[in-house]
Amino acid sequence: MGETSESDGAARPWQSYHAVYTNAKAGMDGVDKEKVQRIVYEMSKGSKYFENEERKEAFIRQKVDNMRARCAKLTAMDMSHYQMVADKRIFELEATRDLSKSWLHVDMDAFYAAVETLANPSLKGKPMAVGSMSMLSTANYEARKFGVRAAMPGFIARKLCPELIFVPIDFEKYTYYSDLTRKVFQKYDPNFMATSLDEAYLDITEVCKRRGISSGEIAEELRRGVYKETGLTCSAGVAPNRLLAKVPFHSYKVTTLLK
């Protein structure tokens, strides 16, 4: 609709309050974002975290104001010059861009929560988060429907979802299942790059050439292999480089449901 008026902003201060755990994650489509912002704001107000977020917000606003002031002083000649500089740099980057590689980014789905559900099937279908009242490591998709997500304090998550079940962190368990996934990854890239227990990058260029199949087919095959080995699901994206493989809008995201 239209822009929020100053009176609305005063009546709804949470609309301008943006913490890391008010951002959406997978499985949070359709969440009442304003409700989440309001609860996060009300539960955080007065805390050291809240004060720090306010300082960061003020700093960003100052930077934006300074950039706008500098931009207002630019002449048509300045704009033309900087456009030429940008065009030249774009040309140089295009000339050196390598699109010959096939990279695969693998991300386990709600990994800690999925492992806990595998270990305790009674948790299936119930909103659950791994962590404590002070901080959550992850949340399953049932909990995300309420706006609960990783990096959110547990006491805020409980306010968003009163039925939320808390499960303590068990890194020994997660490491065991992570090792099983890595055995699958090694079949496609012995030198894969693990960035965490539940995330990795694989260079699948050679395996695609050797087997004469597409990167998308490799991604599907790998996902099936991970599920067979662990009983867990994962998402996979492929692109000519690691950065794009991680970005859903620029990569071929494999989302076929596993049976």
Summary of the structure (lengths in Angstrom):
residues: 259
radius of gyration: 22.7
end to end distance: 41.8
largest distance: 67.6
contacts: 734
relative contact order: 0.12
helix: 53%
strand: 14%
